[in-house]
């Protein structure tokens, strides 16, 4: 993935989260770079050494919708893309996932996300019922 796609997904994630009832105010980042890079530390080290121009693109990207908050006297933040991934990851669980005796012994393993689920995560069809897309924005359908 390149930074341009990352930024587009983050902007779409704001609208998808809004349609699913999230009232968090996401503002475009004023600093360059992303809060959490979408690849591992080892990959970042490799990029920095072997493809410095590509690694530099991740350091210069700006305007990604993010939310900053205070937690235990520390300023923390999350971008909209990460919030949507977390929401989608929990929403795709089966209805009976949290039930059963397995939770007394440490819980069930988290189900792996399939390639199809990962690809459909960013489709326009993920918008909540009662909402529709208008010019790249999610709007509630008048009833």
C-alpha positions as CSV (number, residue, x, y, z in Angstrom):
1,X,0.0,0.0,0.0
2,X,1.2,3.5,-0.7
3,X,0.5,6.6,1.3
4,X,-2.0,7.9,-1.2
5,X,-4.2,4.8,-0.8
6,X,-3.8,5.0,3.0
7,X,-5.0,8.6,3.0
8,X,-8.0,7.8,0.8
9,X,-9.0,4.9,3.0
10,X,-8.7,7.1,6.1
11,X,-11.0,9.7,4.6
12,X,-13.6,7.0,3.6
13,X,-13.3,5.5,7.1
14,X,-14.5,8.8,8.7
15,X,-17.7,8.6,6.7
16,X,-18.2,4.9,7.4
17,X,-17.7,5.4,11.1
18,X,-20.1,8.3,11.1
19,X,-22.8,6.2,9.4
20,X,-22.3,3.5,12.0
21,X,-23.0,6.0,14.9
22,X,-19.4,7.2,15.8
23,X,-19.6,10.8,16.9
24,X,-15.8,11.3,17.3
25,X,-14.5,14.4,15.7
26,X,-11.7,13.6,13.3
27,X,-9.5,16.5,12.1
28,X,-6.9,16.5,9.4
29,X,-3.4,16.1,10.9
30,X,-1.3,19.2,11.0
31,X,2.0,17.3,11.3
32,X,3.6,15.1,8.6
33,X,3.7,11.3,9.0
34,X,1.2,8.8,10.3
35,X,0.5,7.9,14.0
36,X,1.0,4.2,13.4
37,X,2.7,2.9,10.2
38,X,0.7,0.2,8.5
39,X,3.7,-2.1,8.5
40,X,6.0,-3.8,11.0
41,X,9.1,-2.3,12.6
42,X,11.3,-4.7,10.6
43,X,9.6,-3.6,7.3
44,X,10.2,0.1,8.3
45,X,13.9,-0.6,8.9
46,X,14.2,-2.4,5.6
47,X,12.4,0.4,3.7
48,X,14.6,3.0,5.4
49,X,17.7,1.2,4.3
50,X,16.8,-0.2,0.9
51,X,14.2,2.2,-0.4
52,X,14.7,5.6,1.4
53,X,12.5,7.5,-1.0
54,X,9.5,5.2,-0.4
55,X,10.1,5.4,3.4
56,X,10.3,9.2,3.0
57,X,6.8,9.3,1.4
58,X,5.3,7.9,4.7
59,X,7.1,10.6,6.7
60,X,5.8,13.4,4.5
61,X,2.1,12.4,4.2
62,X,-0.2,14.9,5.9
63,X,-3.9,15.7,6.2
64,X,-4.9,12.2,7.5
65,X,-8.1,12.5,9.7
66,X,-7.1,11.7,13.2
67,X,-8.4,12.1,16.8
68,X,-6.2,13.0,19.8
69,X,-7.2,12.5,23.4
70,X,-5.7,12.4,26.9
71,X,-5.3,9.0,28.6
72,X,-3.5,8.7,32.0
73,X,-1.8,12.1,31.6
74,X,-0.5,11.2,28.1
75,X,-1.6,12.5,24.8
76,X,-2.6,9.7,22.5
77,X,-4.2,9.5,19.1
78,X,-5.7,7.3,16.5
79,X,-6.4,7.9,12.9
80,X,-9.8,7.2,11.3
81,X,-8.4,4.2,9.3
82,X,-7.3,2.4,12.5
83,X,-10.7,3.1,14.2
84,X,-12.6,1.7,11.2
85,X,-10.4,-1.5,11.2
86,X,-11.1,-2.0,14.9
87,X,-14.9,-1.4,14.4
88,X,-15.0,-3.7,11.4
89,X,-13.0,-6.4,13.2
90,X,-15.5,-6.5,16.0
91,X,-18.6,-6.2,13.8
92,X,-17.7,-9.3,11.7
93,X,-17.7,-11.6,14.7
94,X,-20.4,-14.3,14.8
95,X,-23.4,-13.5,17.0
96,X,-22.6,-16.2,19.5
97,X,-18.9,-15.5,19.8
98,X,-19.0,-14.1,23.3
99,X,-21.1,-17.0,24.7
100,X,-20.2,-20.4,25.9
101,X,-18.0,-22.0,28.6
102,X,-14.8,-21.2,26.7
103,X,-14.7,-17.7,28.2
104,X,-14.2,-19.2,31.7
105,X,-10.9,-20.7,30.5
106,X,-9.3,-17.8,28.8
107,X,-11.5,-17.3,25.8
108,X,-11.7,-18.3,22.2
109,X,-9.0,-17.5,19.6
110,X,-9.8,-14.4,17.6
111,X,-11.0,-15.5,14.1
112,X,-8.6,-14.7,11.3
113,X,-9.7,-12.2,8.7
114,X,-10.0,-13.7,5.2
115,X,-8.8,-12.0,2.1
116,X,-12.3,-11.4,0.9
117,X,-13.3,-9.7,4.2
118,X,-10.1,-7.6,4.1
119,X,-11.0,-6.4,0.6
120,X,-14.6,-5.7,1.3
121,X,-13.7,-3.7,4.4
122,X,-13.2,-0.6,2.2
123,X,-16.1,-1.0,-0.2
124,X,-18.8,1.6,-0.3
125,X,-21.3,-1.2,0.5
126,X,-20.1,-1.1,4.2
127,X,-22.2,2.0,4.8
128,X,-24.8,1.5,7.5
129,X,-28.5,0.9,6.5
130,X,-30.4,4.2,6.2
131,X,-27.3,6.0,4.8
132,X,-26.1,6.6,1.2
133,X,-23.1,8.0,-0.5
134,X,-23.4,11.5,-2.0
135,X,-20.3,13.0,-3.5
136,X,-17.9,11.0,-1.4
137,X,-19.8,11.8,1.8
138,X,-22.2,9.6,3.9
139,X,-25.6,11.2,4.3
140,X,-28.7,9.9,6.1
141,X,-31.6,9.0,3.9
142,X,-34.6,11.2,4.6
143,X,-37.5,9.0,5.7
